[in-house]
Amino acid sequence: MIEPPSGGNWKWPLLPVIVFLGLRLPLVVHQPGGQDEQVFAVPGWTVAKEGVPRVPYLVTDKRATFYQNADRCLMALPPGLFYIQAPFFYLLSAGYPTARMPLLWGGCLAIGLCYFATRKFGGNWFAGLLAASLLAFSRPLMFTSILARPDLLCMLCGWGALLTLWAHSGKRSWKRIVSAGALCGLGGLFHPFALVFCIQCGVWVLGANGSLKDRLLRATLLTFSAVAVLMLWLPLIIKFPQEFQSQFFANVVDRAGPGLGSRLLNPIPSFRHHIGLIWEFFGSSQTAFFGGGAIISLVILLRQRASHARALTMIVVSSLYLTATVAGMHPTKGYWVYPTFWICVTIGLALQPWLTTSTHRIRYFPTAIVIAIGMVVFVPGGGLRSAWVYWNHWGDQRFHAGNFISEVLEEMPSDGLYLADTSYVFDIYLSGRETLLCQQRELFYGDSEIPYRYLLAAGEAVQDEWPKEYGAVLSSTIGTQATPQDCFVNIYVPSESVE
């Protein structure tokens, strides 16, 4: 058996954090633009330059796009992410990698917080290390930490808020309630998903011991501190009321489906909708692992009458239930990293008696079995191949999207309008060229004439054949699609120019 560490236990989360950085940093640096990054990467740059989050290359008056007048101000979601991105744009060169940096470091913080949460709920150092490692290698954390989207930063606030209240249950401190409320409000500045942990925190403070007066006072403090922080968005709303009304309601309120009350009472349609999303997001092996692991681990903890088992069960179950019902029919998958965090904590605690002795020494054989299972579950679809390719060809323009498109643009004229899809639109705009986002023609621009010179596409536009909607014909292809890590771009020109 391995002897337990003799102190400095808080250094152990650094192990999964270092491995996580080694696996995810190459993806952050090298990959072209991905899901929604065409609208969530550039506003941090405009905040750094102008103080207002906007998407200068998305000029549309169509409310159905969710981005009406986004070139004036982006209000489809709260702006917290963009103001976090801004300092990175001050320090680093502009581009997709810089926009992703807050999420990468948010992933590191999530891993450390998972270790801390496991210890708070009664786990030893090894249970904490196991839980943190499960989260570090999970697909939910991978996807939410390598793309410029606000999901992960919102979740960090939620995990922090609940852990702050958990500390309050042991020490009656009003400051902790105010801190938890502030974290709820901060989460709301990143994403409306914050409603999930706002509900959890509200139930917690109302259900804690004390008189009715104490409970109402706690709830009031929690609410007012959350609203006070959330009001930081108010000046931007007052300045751009029309953009807020059109974008936020179209993107969030309308897309969620039926009212929250009806979804809470009848969650079945929401669960049906999210089952498919979970399968795609987690992959088959991790879906089975985390789904089965949550059920089995909670049963084990409850049967063992483990410390805090009931509280943790309530957190896990409510996280799953509220994630599905609050999100409703929204197609985004990143929300599911929130319950994944708590499931990792649960699995770590449940396996603790099996993997370690009462003196916290590690048992060799059971630990070897867990590691073997982990290799089977987490290696496929875990991004290891991409990380290996990118590390071995660091900065090579064949694999580095930013370097690749810069070299392509050097051979192309700088005048004329460029249409570009998610993959390279930010890079092309930063080159100083007149740029417009390539999306579905009828939805975004209708029948408006678009006198473009070139259309560059490598991702969604190629897959969904959007160039046809713009009357474009393929002129040339630069790069290769030999492997998923290779960079390529299709260059189209208007059909009339060919004629």
Secondary structure as GFF3:
##gff-version 3
##sequence-region A 1 499
A	DSSP	three_ten_helix	9	11	.	.	.	ID=ss1
A	DSSP	alpha_helix	14	30	.	.	.	ID=ss2
A	DSSP	alpha_helix	37	40	.	.	.	ID=ss3
A	DSSP	alpha_helix	42	50	.	.	.	ID=ss4
A	DSSP	three_ten_helix	63	65	.	.	.	ID=ss5
A	DSSP	alpha_helix	80	91	.	.	.	ID=ss6
A	DSSP	alpha_helix	96	120	.	.	.	ID=ss7
A	DSSP	alpha_helix	125	137	.	.	.	ID=ss8
A	DSSP	alpha_helix	139	145	.	.	.	ID=ss9
A	DSSP	alpha_helix	151	170	.	.	.	ID=ss10
A	DSSP	alpha_helix	174	190	.	.	.	ID=ss11
A	DSSP	three_ten_helix	192	194	.	.	.	ID=ss12
A	DSSP	alpha_helix	195	207	.	.	.	ID=ss13
A	DSSP	alpha_helix	212	230	.	.	.	ID=ss14
A	DSSP	three_ten_helix	231	233	.	.	.	ID=ss15
A	DSSP	alpha_helix	234	239	.	.	.	ID=ss16
A	DSSP	alpha_helix	241	243	.	.	.	ID=ss17
A	DSSP	pi_helix	244	253	.	.	.	ID=ss18
A	DSSP	alpha_helix	260	265	.	.	.	ID=ss19
A	DSSP	alpha_helix	268	303	.	.	.	ID=ss20
A	DSSP	alpha_helix	309	327	.	.	.	ID=ss21
A	DSSP	three_ten_helix	334	336	.	.	.	ID=ss22
A	DSSP	alpha_helix	337	355	.	.	.	ID=ss23
A	DSSP	alpha_helix	364	378	.	.	.	ID=ss24
A	DSSP	alpha_helix	384	392	.	.	.	ID=ss25
A	DSSP	alpha_helix	401	410	.	.	.	ID=ss26
A	DSSP	beta_strand	417	420	.	.	.	ID=ss27
A	DSSP	alpha_helix	425	430	.	.	.	ID=ss28
A	DSSP	beta_strand	434	437	.	.	.	ID=ss29
A	DSSP	alpha_helix	441	445	.	.	.	ID=ss30
A	DSSP	beta_strand	452	457	.	.	.	ID=ss31
A	DSSP	alpha_helix	460	463	.	.	.	ID=ss32
A	DSSP	three_ten_helix	466	470	.	.	.	ID=ss33
A	DSSP	beta_strand	472	479	.	.	.	ID=ss34
A	DSSP	beta_strand	488	494	.	.	.	ID=ss35
A	DSSP	alpha_helix	495	498	.	.	.	ID=ss36
###
